[in-house]
């Protein structure tokens, strides 16, 4: 085969050199277009298999926008002429020049699933928590003490159920199925609570509901930290304030469209419907098996590989397999339960300090929730604007979760992230003690959002960081027990006692009331800054 035949067969775009070109027949512009179309059609017919590395890259100036082929031997006209062609030095895919790696433009399905989980998890809570008191104190004529006990069901349940379900998630059942079951049962109990008119029935129904819901607060943390990197978790956390605020606006619009509140039962019915939707969302979450099963499967695989290598080596040496003449081993020793190991972490001074500070600082949130609305009214802020004013905290919380938390965590570390969160609460209560000006009180609501992000969300991230892989669910459950359980319950009692003690002639002495949470949060910030030196252990 002569040089002329090679040139005819291997010319660019598969065209014979001696034929008239497209440009000669149709003009230069149309000729170029037809040549490109003709080559694209040929490329579609002989598309070869791509290597994984070549599949991830794409030539930026390619007119047909397709990945490079591993072998470019179908276009060797320049090689046939003895001219060298520079090859791609980035992935070695055979491209005639370097190119950029293709950027992924598709949204990660795992992120979408987790975002939906967190949106509905806090939308359910936000549907009934802010407005249930109006139904209890209004149409149902409950006393203040009875209303307080109904609201105390969540802290009481948080002392028990997270530990039980955390143990199940670490040892027996997939996290997504636990979440789905809890929300289905919770939806049925919410429908029942909407029909209760007596204190005993309402208290018992809400106690049953919060028993299952409190467990999910720890399990959703486990779901996030098992499926995304710790530094990426804030991108999922951001959907918590969005879900809470969005369902509040939806309920407000629904009531305005209907022209009434329907006795307040609509909030419980809405929460029940959202719980059913959330149960379906949980079923489609990434499979998250118990940590003990993952560890057992990994250990078994390693042992099996080691046994295979050892047997092959002994067979090559002509020796009998090891253990052939040995008696069978007895039953394996029972492992320590995940819950006991999680509680055993309190023996570390840094972790004990973290739990105690979290318990105290989280308890002061009850001062904020119970006292902010009447305090703002006393300071001259119109009652109809209080909800919008307090919503500033949720807006700041969403922004800080997305833009600040990850950067602060990476640059300052757990110690200063938690300390800054406690300091933000202390700064808010300083403004409350001052009591003026009103503009500063309104702007200070953003400090609560920052404190929640840095201290509460940062606390979840720290617990996941220091927890061994096999007991992460139990460690998160202990943290929920300390903050949402003991902390909120004691905080409710302390806030009620402080407000009653500083009330004279139906008027509150607000500066004295706010000095109590100010002292607690300031002490928490100082302790974290001066005495908190976390020792991040190596995870087994």
C-alpha positions in Angstrom: 0.0 0.0 0.0 1.6 3.3 -1.1 1.8 6.6 0.6 -0.9 8.0 -1.7 -3.3 5.2 -0.7 -2.6 5.9 3.0 -3.3 9.6 2.6 -6.5 8.9 0.8 -7.8 6.5 3.5 -6.7 8.5 6.5 -7.5 12.0 5.6 -9.4 14.1 8.1 -13.2 13.6 8.3 -12.8 10.4 6.2 -12.8 12.3 2.9 -10.6 11.3 -0.1 -7.8 13.8 -0.8 -8.5 13.9 -4.6 -12.2 14.5 -4.3 -13.5 18.1 -4.4 -13.9 19.3 -0.9 -17.2 20.5 0.7 -15.7 24.0 0.6 -15.1 23.8 -3.2 -18.7 22.6 -3.8 -20.6 24.7 -1.3 -18.4 27.6 -0.3 -16.1 27.9 2.8 -18.8 28.5 5.4 -21.2 25.8 4.4 -18.3 23.5 3.7 -17.0 23.8 7.2 -20.5 23.1 8.7 -21.0 20.1 6.5 -17.6 18.6 7.4 -18.4 19.0 11.1 -21.8 17.4 10.7 -20.3 14.5 8.6 -17.6 13.8 11.2 -20.2 13.9 14.0 -22.3 11.3 12.3 -19.3 9.0 11.8 -18.3 9.5 15.5 -21.7 8.4 16.6 -21.5 5.2 14.6 -18.0 4.2 15.9 -18.2 5.4 19.5 -15.7 3.2 21.5 -15.7 2.3 25.1 -14.1 5.0 27.3 -11.9 4.5 30.3 -13.1 5.9 33.6 -10.5 8.7 33.5 -11.3 9.6 29.9 -15.0 9.6 30.7 -14.5 12.3 33.3 -12.9 14.8 30.9 -14.1 16.8 28.0 -12.4 19.0 25.4 -13.7 22.6 26.1 -13.6 23.6 22.4 -15.1 20.5 21.0 -17.9 21.4 18.6 -19.9 18.3 19.3 -19.2 18.4 23.1 -18.4 14.7 23.6 -15.7 12.9 25.7 -12.4 12.1 24.2 -11.7 8.6 23.0 -9.0 6.5 24.4 -7.5 5.7 21.0 -7.5 8.4 18.4 -6.1 6.2 15.6 -9.1 7.0 13.4 -7.6 10.4 12.7 -3.9 9.8 12.1 -3.5 12.0 9.0 -0.8 14.2 10.8 1.0 11.0 11.9 0.9 9.6 8.4 2.8 12.7 7.3 5.5 12.1 9.9 4.5 15.0 12.2 4.3 14.6 15.9 1.1 15.3 17.8 1.2 16.5 21.4 -0.9 14.3 23.7 -3.0 15.2 26.7 -0.8 15.2 29.8 -3.6 15.4 32.3 -5.3 12.0 31.9 -3.5 10.3 29.0 -6.7 9.8 27.1 -5.1 10.3 23.7 -6.5 13.8 23.1 -4.3 15.9 20.7 -3.9 18.6 23.3 -4.5 19.2 27.0 -8.0 19.8 28.1 -10.0 20.6 31.3 -11.6 18.0 33.5 -15.4 18.0 33.1 -17.3 19.6 36.0 -20.2 17.7 37.5 -23.4 19.7 37.0 -25.9 17.3 38.3 -27.2 17.7 41.9 -26.1 15.0 44.3 -29.1 12.8 44.9 -27.9 12.1 48.5 -27.9 15.8 49.3 -31.4 16.2 47.9 -32.7 13.3 50.0 -31.0 14.6 53.2 -32.2 18.1 52.5 -35.8 16.9 52.2 -35.4 14.9 55.4 -34.3 17.9 57.4 -36.8 20.2 55.8 -39.8 18.1 56.8 -38.2 17.0 60.2 -38.3 20.6 61.4 -41.5 21.6 59.5 -43.4 19.0 61.6 -42.0 20.6 64.8 -42.7 24.1 63.6 -46.2 23.3 62.6 -47.4 22.8 66.2 -44.7 24.0 68.7 -45.2 27.8 68.3 -49.0 27.8 68.2 -50.2 24.9 70.4 -50.2 27.1 73.5 -52.9 29.4 72.0 -55.2 26.4 71.6 -54.5 25.1 75.1 -54.9 28.4 76.9 -57.8 29.6 74.6 -60.5 27.2 73.4 -59.5 24.3 75.7 -59.2 26.6 78.8 -56.1 24.9 80.2 -54.3 26.6 83.1 -50.7 27.9 82.7 -49.4 25.0 84.7 -51.2 22.5 82.6 -49.9 24.1 79.4 -46.4 24.0 80.8 -46.7 20.2 81.5 -47.9 19.6 77.9 -44.9 21.5 76.6 -42.7 19.6 79.0 -43.5 16.3 77.3 -40.7 16.9 74.7 -37.9 17.4 77.3 -39.2 14.4 79.3 -39.3 12.2 76.3 -35.8 13.4 75.2 -34.4 11.9 78.4 -35.5 8.3 77.4 -36.3 7.6 73.8 -33.1 8.9 72.1 -31.1 6.4 74.2 -33.4 3.5 73.2 -33.5 4.2 69.5 -29.9 5.2 69.4 -29.0 1.7 70.7 -31.3 0.1 68.1 -29.6 2.2 65.3 -26.2 1.1 66.5 -26.9 -2.6 66.8 -30.1 -3.9 65.0 -32.1 -1.7 62.6 -31.3 0.6 59.7 -31.7 4.3 60.6 -34.1 5.1 57.7 -36.5 2.4 58.8 -36.5 3.6 62.4 -37.2 7.1 61.2 -40.1 6.0 59.0 -41.7 3.9 61.8 -41.4 6.7 64.3 -43.1 9.3 62.0 -45.9 7.0 61.0 -46.8 6.3 64.7 -46.3 10.0 65.4 -48.8 11.0 62.7 -51.4 8.8 64.2 -50.9 10.2 67.6 -51.0 13.8 66.3 -54.4 13.1 64.6 -55.6 11.8 68.0 -54.2 14.8 69.9 -56.2 17.2 67.6 -59.3 15.6 69.0 -58.4 15.8 72.7 -60.2 18.4 74.8 -59.2 17.3 78.4 -55.8 17.8 80.0 -55.2 14.1 80.8 -55.9 12.9 77.3 -53.9 15.7 75.7 -50.9 15.2 78.1 -50.8 11.4 77.5 -51.2 11.7 73.7 -48.5 14.4 73.4 -46.2 12.4 75.7 -46.6 9.4 73.4 -46.0 11.5 70.3 -42.9 13.2 71.7 -41.5 9.9 72.8 -41.2 8.9 69.1 -40.4 12.4 67.8 -37.6 13.1 70.2 -35.8 9.9 69.0 -35.8 11.2 65.5 -33.9 14.3 66.5 -30.8 12.2 67.2 -31.4 9.8 64.3 -31.5 12.6 61.6 -28.0 13.7 62.9 -26.8 10.1 62.4 -28.2 10.0 58.9 -26.4 13.2 57.9 -23.0 12.3 59.4 -23.0 8.8 58.1 -23.6 9.9 54.5 -21.8 13.3 54.1 -18.5 14.6 55.3 -18.6 16.6 58.5 -17.5 19.9 56.8 -20.5 19.5 54.3 -23.1 18.9 57.0 -24.0 22.7 57.3 -25.3 22.5 53.8 -27.9 20.1 55.1 -28.5 21.8 58.4 -29.6 25.0 56.5 -33.0 23.3 55.7 -34.0 23.2 59.4 -34.7 26.9 59.8 -36.1 27.0 56.2 -38.6 24.2 57.0 -39.6 25.8 60.3 -40.2 29.2 58.8 -41.9 28.0 55.6 -44.5 25.9 57.5 -45.2 28.8 59.8 -45.9 31.1 56.8 -48.0 28.3 55.2 -50.1 27.9 58.3 -50.6 31.7 58.6 -51.7 31.9 55.0 -54.0 28.9 55.4 -55.7 30.5 58.4 -56.1 33.8 56.6 -57.6 32.1 53.6 -60.1 30.1 55.8 -60.9 33.2 57.9 -60.1 31.5 61.3 -58.0 29.1 63.3 -60.6 26.3 63.7 -59.9 26.2 67.4 -56.1 25.6 66.8 -56.6 21.9 65.9 -55.5 22.7 62.3 -51.9 23.0 63.5 -51.9 19.4 64.9 -53.7 18.0 61.8 -51.1 19.8 59.5 -48.3 18.3 61.6 -49.8 14.9 61.2 -50.0 15.2 57.4 -46.4 16.4 57.3 -45.4 13.4 59.4 -46.9 11.0 56.9 -45.0 12.8 54.1 -41.9 12.6 56.1 -42.3 8.9 56.7 -42.3 8.4 52.9 -39.2 10.6 52.6 -37.4 8.5 55.2 -38.0 5.3 53.2 -36.1 6.8 50.2 -33.1 7.9 52.3 -29.7 6.3 51.7 -29.4 2.9 53.3 -27.8 3.4 56.7 -27.2 0.0 58.4 -26.3 -0.3 62.1 -22.7 0.5 62.8 -22.1 -2.8 64.4 -23.2 -4.6 61.2 -20.8 -2.5 59.2 -17.9 -3.2 61.6 -18.7 -6.9 61.7 -18.8 -7.2 57.9 -15.6 -5.4 57.5 -13.9 -7.4 60.2 -15.1 -10.7 58.7 -13.8 -9.6 55.3 -10.4 -8.8 56.7 -10.2 -12.0 58.6 -11.3 -14.0 55.6 -8.6 -12.4 53.4 -6.0 -13.0 56.1 -7.0 -16.7 56.4 -6.9 -17.1 52.6 -3.4 -15.6 52.4 -2.1 -17.7 55.3 -3.6 -20.9 53.8 -2.1 -20.2 50.4 1.3 -19.6 52.0 1.2 -22.8 54.1 0.0 -24.8 51.1 3.0 -23.5 49.1 5.3 -24.6 51.9 3.7 -28.0 52.0 2.4 -27.6 55.6 -1.1 -28.6 56.7 -3.6 -25.7 57.2 -3.3 -24.0 60.6 -6.0 -24.9 63.0 -6.8 -28.2 61.4 -5.9 -30.1 64.6 -7.2 -27.5 67.0 -10.4 -27.7 69.0 -13.2 -25.3 68.1 -13.0 -22.0 69.9 -15.7 -21.2 72.5 -18.4 -18.6 72.0 -17.1 -15.0 71.5 -17.0 -12.7 74.4 -19.9 -10.4 74.7 -19.1 -6.8 73.5 -19.9 -3.8 75.6 -23.2 -2.1 74.6 -23.0 1.1 72.6 -25.0 3.0 75.1 -22.6 2.1 77.9 -19.6 3.0 75.8 -21.3 6.4 74.9 -21.9 7.1 78.6 -18.3 5.9 79.3 -17.1 8.8 77.2 -18.1 11.1 80.1 -15.0 9.9 81.8 -13.0 12.1 79.5 -12.7 15.5 81.1 -13.0 17.5 77.9 -16.2 15.6 76.9 -17.7 15.9 80.4 -17.2 19.6 80.2 -18.8 19.8 76.8 -21.9 17.9 78.0 -22.3 20.0 81.1 -21.8 23.3 79.3 -24.3 22.2 76.6 -26.9 21.2 79.2 -26.7 24.6 80.9 -26.4 26.8 77.8 -29.2 25.0 76.0 -31.4 25.4 79.1 -31.2 29.2 78.8 -33.1 29.0 75.5 -36.3 28.6 77.5 -35.7 32.1 78.9 -35.6 33.3 75.3 -38.7 31.4 74.1 -40.8 32.1 77.2 -39.8 35.7 77.8 -38.9 37.4 74.5 -42.5 38.1 73.4 -43.8 39.7 76.6 -40.5 41.5 77.0 -40.8 43.1 73.5 -44.3 44.2 74.2 -43.2 45.8 77.4 -40.5 47.6 75.5 -43.1 49.1 73.1 -42.8 46.7 70.2 -46.3 46.1 68.6 -47.6 42.6 69.3 -48.4 41.9 65.7 -44.8 42.5 64.7 -43.2 40.2 67.3 -43.4 37.1 65.1 -41.7 38.9 62.2 -39.1 40.3 64.7 -38.2 36.9 66.1 -38.1 35.5 62.5 -34.9 37.5 62.1 -33.1 34.8 64.1 -34.2 32.1 61.6 -33.1 34.2 58.6 -29.6 34.8 60.2 -29.5 31.1 61.2 -30.0 30.0 57.6 -27.3 32.4 56.3 -24.8 31.5 59.0 -25.3 27.8 58.5 -24.6 28.0 54.8 -21.8 30.6 54.7 -20.1 30.8 58.1 -20.3 27.6 60.1 -18.2 25.4 57.8 -15.5 28.1 57.4 -15.4 28.9 61.1 -15.2 25.2 62.0 -12.3 24.6 59.6 -10.4 27.7 60.6 -11.1 28.1 64.4 -11.9 24.5 65.3 -14.5 23.1 67.7 -13.3 25.0 70.8 -13.8 28.5 69.5 -16.9 27.6 67.4 -18.7 26.6 70.6 -17.3 29.4 72.6 -18.4 32.0 70.1 -21.9 30.5 70.1 -22.2 30.8 73.8 -20.8 34.4 73.6 -23.5 35.3 71.1 -26.2 34.3 73.6 -24.4 36.3 76.3 -24.4 39.4 74.0 -28.1 39.0 73.3 -28.9 39.0 77.0 -26.7 42.0 77.6 -29.0 43.9 75.1 -32.0 42.5 76.9 -30.7 43.8 80.3 -30.1 47.2 78.8 -33.7 47.2 77.4 -33.1 49.9 74.9 -33.0 51.1 72.2 -35.8 49.1 70.5 -33.8 49.0 67.2 -31.0 47.2 69.0 -33.4 44.7 70.5 -34.8 43.9 67.1 -31.3 43.6 65.5 -30.1 41.5 68.5 -32.4 38.7 67.4 -29.8 37.7 64.9 -27.5 36.8 67.8 -29.8 34.0 68.8 -29.6 32.6 65.2 -25.8 32.8 65.3 -25.7 31.2 68.8 -27.9 28.3 67.7 -25.8 27.6 64.6 -22.4 27.8 66.3 -23.3 26.1 69.6 -26.1 23.6 68.9 -25.2 22.7 65.3 -21.5 22.9 66.2 -22.2 20.6 69.2 -23.7 18.0 66.8 -20.6 18.2 64.6 -18.3 17.9 67.6 -20.1 14.8 69.0 -19.8 13.1 65.6 -16.1 14.0 65.4 -15.1 12.5 68.7 -17.5 9.5 68.7 -16.1 6.1 67.6 -17.8 4.8 64.4 -19.6 1.9 66.2 -21.5 4.2 68.7 -22.2 7.4 66.8 -26.0 7.1 67.2 -25.7 6.5 70.9 -23.4 9.5 71.3 -25.8 11.7 69.5 -28.6 10.4 71.7 -26.6 11.3 74.9 -26.2 14.8 73.5 -29.9 15.1 72.8 -30.6 13.8 76.3 -28.4 16.6 77.8 -29.7 19.5 75.6 -33.3 18.8 74.6 -34.0 16.6 77.6 -32.4 17.6 80.9 -31.4 21.1 79.7 -34.7 22.2 78.4 -36.7 20.7 81.3 -34.5 22.4 83.9 -34.4 25.5 81.9 -38.2 25.6 81.7 -38.5 25.2 85.5 -35.8 27.8 86.2 -37.3 30.3 83.7 -40.8 29.9 85.3 -39.5 30.3 88.8 -37.4 33.3 87.9 -40.2 35.1 86.2 -42.6 34.4 89.0 -40.1 35.6 91.6 -39.5 38.9 89.7 -43.1 39.8 89.0 -44.8 42.6 90.9 -48.3 43.8 90.3 -48.6 41.9 87.0 -45.3 43.5 85.8 -42.0 41.8 85.3 -38.7 43.2 86.4 -37.0 42.3 83.2 -33.4 43.4 83.9 -33.2 41.0 86.9 -34.8 38.2 84.9 -32.3 38.5 82.0 -29.3 38.6 84.4 -29.8 34.8 85.1 -29.3 33.6 81.5 -26.6 36.2 81.0 -24.6 34.8 83.9 -25.0 31.2 82.7 -24.1 31.8 79.0 -21.2 34.1 80.0 -19.8 31.4 82.3 -20.2 28.8 79.5 -18.3 31.0 77.0 -15.5 31.6 79.6 -15.2 27.9 80.5 -15.0 26.9 76.8 -12.4 29.5 76.0 -10.2 28.8 79.1 -10.6 25.1 80.0 -11.9 23.3 76.9 -9.1 21.5 75.2 -10.7 18.7 73.2 -8.5 15.6 72.7 -9.7 14.2 69.4 -9.1 10.4 69.8 -8.2 8.0 67.0 -11.4 6.2 66.0 -11.3 2.4 66.1 
